[in-house]
């Protein structure tokens, strides 16, 4: 056989990341839920790119988390159409990174938009190598990014665990024409 086509090259594409802070945020209830679930279920711990503790998708139907997503959509819509297409929340799970836990370089190519809601303050920053950007976790800080963006975290060097909720969303078919065949 012989190649009919063989094209290997870098192409430029646009990408995005938005982050903002909720005022007077209290993540205590979310943290309690994550820690409670992790007491009885360690199925996801150290099994994914999160080299730490991870729950199943326990926040998909959580009213407080859904309210945060709605408020985020309202806030972001003044700046970008990122969350304006109808979408389905496809993942929403808790993570806890204790001392020594880290996150491997990865991307969420299975989704359209990915994000994280930080519940605690931590010096274990999230790094986006393609953007050369470090983001410091603070309670109530939420990030939304193009799911193809790579990200990672070096090991947590503090005794204080980092808690967060990670989420992915998919645009509904037909809502964002560029994304469907
Ligand atoms: Fe991730």
Boltz pocket constraint, residues with backbone or C-beta under 6 A from the ligand:
constraints:
  - pocket:
      binder: B
      contacts: [[A, 106], [A, 107], [A, 108], [A, 151]]
      max_distance: 6.0
